[in-house]
């Protein structure tokens, strides 16, 4: 548990806040390309037939419609048959997935360069002081010699340019390339540093336009351009039929038939009826959502089956943990074993709380002086009510 908690705290989760607020439009762009349900970049984005035409991940909206047939944002009535693919959004997300780490690296390097330049300018300003010289200025109208102090400006420091030795990551070949030769490196088809010959910004461009076109297609589409001719590869990762799987009314189908369907799809056919129904429903949503992606972005049936196997293992662990009775756990021993984990979680929570400003309290109870604070009655009975009841008892006794 300690390792899992450490990995969770140290994980670098991509988020729109990775971009600083002074970077114009980048944070808003990253936010616009994310699903409002899973908060991840769109995977197989689809549009629903609500009044606003909202966009979601295909699996997210299909899973939500299984619970309630309405748009999660505007609450408009929709159904699964009204889901439509959004290829334009998918192309935008593909390009952003390639460009995002490159843009982040450029922003970090620019921030580091600006910080270094500011430090150099500050150090230079502190070390150099203006020097004054005295000389005589004779005026024709006045015979008196006036001595004027003329300040000599400090020697102008050369403008600080970004280091020509800055290295950036090429978005095509993922190799470190000098910043001043990145454009020629991409135009040349990403050759190796030894054979590139890109020591000069005026190096000739390659004559192989077909390879250059393929590399640019990889940059903007996230995948190599399809080759034309006899030897072109098949564009369908799915070898099976590209038809949506039908849903099943689980209340009307027999358990044997449900088990046969799972075996036909290559899934585990173990567990009770409820477990098999949940497994089948999840796989149908995953398969149909996979068809909403473009052909180059679809997963194979084997990959979907592996994901379902992981889901089965996670569900089995979850059920096993639920069976463990709380009274069988020694609380003191559990606290001793996980003391370091608790300390890390508390420290992380305190660090996050210190970053958030605490709003002023406007509650009327907190603004009262200590002597005027209301005192809760004992046992839920007001003191005046209790004294009245005691008086009635005394009268009856008399």
C-alpha positions, -999 to 999 in steps of 0.1 A, spaced: 0 0 0 29 23 7 43 19 -28 9 24 -44 4 56 -24 38 69 -33 32 62 -70 -2 80 -67 14 111 -51 43 112 -75 23 106 -107 25 133 -134 -11 136 -146 -16 157 -177 -39 186 -169 -47 220 -185 -29 237 -157 4 224 -171 3 255 -192 9 288 -174 -19 314 -174 2 339 -194 4 314 -223 -23 328 -245 -51 303 -253 -31 271 -246 -48 263 -213 -82 269 -229 -73 248 -259 -63 218 -238 -95 222 -218 -117 223 -249 -102 190 -262 -111 171 -230 -142 150 -223 -163 166 -195 -170 132 -180 -136 115 -178 -115 147 -180 -91 130 -204 -84 140 -240 -112 127 -263 -110 91 -273 -133 83 -302 -153 115 -297 -190 115 -306 -217 141 -307 -252 136 -292 -284 149 -306 -292 173 -278 -300 210 -283 -264 220 -277 -247 192 -296 -224 183 -268 -193 161 -274 -181 131 -253 -159 101 -255 -179 73 -271 -175 49 -242 -183 76 -216 -216 85 -231 -226 49 -239 -219 39 -203 -239 69 -190 -269 62 -213 -271 27 -199 -281 43 -166 -301 73 -177 -311 83 -213 -302 120 -211 -273 143 -219 -250 146 -188 -246 184 -194 -279 198 -205 -302 170 -193 -318 168 -227 -334 135 -237 -312 115 -260 -307 78 -270 -278 57 -281 -291 55 -317 -286 93 -319 -248 91 -313 -228 105 -342 -190 103 -349 -170 135 -347 -140 130 -370 -130 167 -369 -126 166 -332 -106 133 -334 -82 148 -359 -77 179 -336 -70 156 -306 -45 135 -326 -26 166 -337 -26 180 -301 -13 147 -287 17 151 -309 22 188 -304 15 190 -266 48 177 -252 67 198 -278 49 230 -269 54 223 -232 91 218 -237 94 251 -257 76 270 -229 99 255 -202 130 264 -222 117 299 -228 110 304 -191 144 291 -182 161 314 -207 141 344 -195 151 336 -159 187 332 -168 187 365 -188 171 384 -159 197 370 -135 226 381 -158 211 416 -163 207 420 -126 243 409 -119 256 431 -146 237 461 -133 250 456 -98 287 452 -109 288 483 -132 284 518 -119 283 550 -141 316 569 -143 317 608 -143 344 629 -160 350 666 -157 358 688 -187 356 725 -195 330 739 -219 337 774 -233 308 796 -243 312 824 -268 287 847 -250 303 842 -216 340 842 -210 337 823 -177 345 787 -179 318 764 -166 327 730 -153 300 705 -161 299 669 -150 289 647 -179 279 612 -171 295 585 -192 269 557 -198 280 522 -190 292 501 -218 263 485 -235 261 449 -227 255 426 -257 219 415 -261 214 382 -246 203 357 -272 190 322 -266 218 298 -265 224 283 -299 233 250 -281 197 246 -268 185 211 -275 148 202 -282 130 170 -288 120 163 -324 83 155 -326 89 129 -354 119 108 -344 119 117 -306 156 125 -308 174 155 -292 182 180 -320 198 215 -317 172 242 -317 188 262 -345 186 231 -368 152 217 -359 135 230 -390 161 217 -414 162 184 -394 124 179 -400 127 189 -436 155 165 -442 134 136 -430 149 132 -395 184 119 -404 208 107 -377 231 135 -363 262 119 -378 249 118 -413 226 148 -413 252 174 -421 229 200 -406 257 221 -392 247 251 -412 212 266 -414 216 267 -452 220 230 -457 203 217 -489 169 200 -486 166 163 -496 152 154 -530 131 125 -516 98 144 -515 78 112 -509 96 105 -476 93 142 -466 55 141 -473 52 110 -452 70 126 -423 48 157 -424 18 135 -425 30 117 -394 35 151 -376 -1 164 -383 -20 131 -382 0 112 -355 5 82 -379 26 75 -410 9 83 -443 -7 53 -461 15 40 -489 0 37 -523 7 8 -547 7 -29 -546 25 -33 -513 2 -11 -491 -7 -25 -458 -42 -32 -447 -58 -2 -430 -82 -22 -407 -67 -32 -374 -99 -51 -367 -100 -84 -386 -136 -91 -377 -167 -75 -390 -169 -37 -384 -205 -39 -372 -218 -28 -338 -226 -56 -314 -263 -60 -305 -274 -56 -269 -292 -83 -250 -322 -82 -227 -306 -101 -198 -339 -108 -181 -351 -128 -210 -320 -147 -220 -310 -180 -203 -278 -183 -184 -265 -209 -208 -271 -187 -238 -253 -158 -220 -223 -181 -213 -222 -191 -250 -222 -155 -261 -193 -147 -238 -173 -177 -251 -181 -166 -286 -165 -132 -279 -135 -148 -263 -144 -136 -228 -145 -154 -195 -177 -173 -189 -173 -177 -151 -193 -162 -123 -229 -158 -115 -256 -144 -139 -251 -108 -127 -213 -110 -132 -217 -124 -167 -243 -97 -176 -220 -69 -164 -191 -84 -183 -211 -86 -215 -225 -51 -212 -191 -36 -207 -175 -54 -237 -204 -44 -260 -199 -7 -250 -161 -10 -255 -165 -27 -288 -191 -3 -302 -171 27 -289 -140 14 -306 -159 14 -339 -166 51 -334 -128 58 -337 -112 62 -371 -97 31 -386 -61 42 -377 -70 47 -341 -90 15 -334 -79 -12 -311 -78 -48 -321 -102 -74 -306 -72 -89 -289 -65 -56 -271 -101 -53 -260 -101 -88 -247 -69 -81 -227 -86 -50 -212 -116 -71 -202 -93 -96 -185 -78 -68 -165 -112 -55 -156 -122 -90 -144 -92 -92 -122 -99 -58 -107 -135 -68 -100 -124 -100 -84 -100 -81 -60 -128 -56 -52 -152 -84 -43 -125 -101 -22 -119 -69 -2 -156 -65 4 -158 -99 20 -132 -90 46 -150 -81 78 -138 -50 95 -138 -66 129 -112 -91 118 -87 -63 113 -64 -53 141 -67 -15 140 -35 -8 160 -14 -32 140 -29 -17 108 -19 18 119 16 7 128 21 -9 94 8 21 74 21 49 96 45 62 70 18 62 43 -6 81 66 22 107 73 28 112 36 -9 117 28 -13 141 57 17 161 45 4 162 10 -30 174 22 -15 201 43 7 213 14 -24 215 -8 -44 233 18 -17 260 22 -18 268 -15 -56 276 -14 -66 309 2 -90 306 31 -122 327 25 -134 348 54 -161 332 74 -195 349 72 -215 326 95 -236 344 121 -226 319 147 -189 325 143 -193 362 145 -211 361 180 -190 369 211 -181 339 233 -207 348 259 -236 351 235 -229 318 217 -260 295 219 -257 266 243 -272 234 231 -299 220 254 -291 188 273 -307 156 260 -325 177 233 -347 195 259 -347 233 263 -339 246 299 -372 266 301 -392 236 290 -375 214 316 -382 239 344 -418 241 335 -421 203 336 -405 203 370 -430 229 383 -459 208 371 -445 178 389 -442 198 422 -479 210 419 -491 174 414 -472 162 445 -487 190 466 
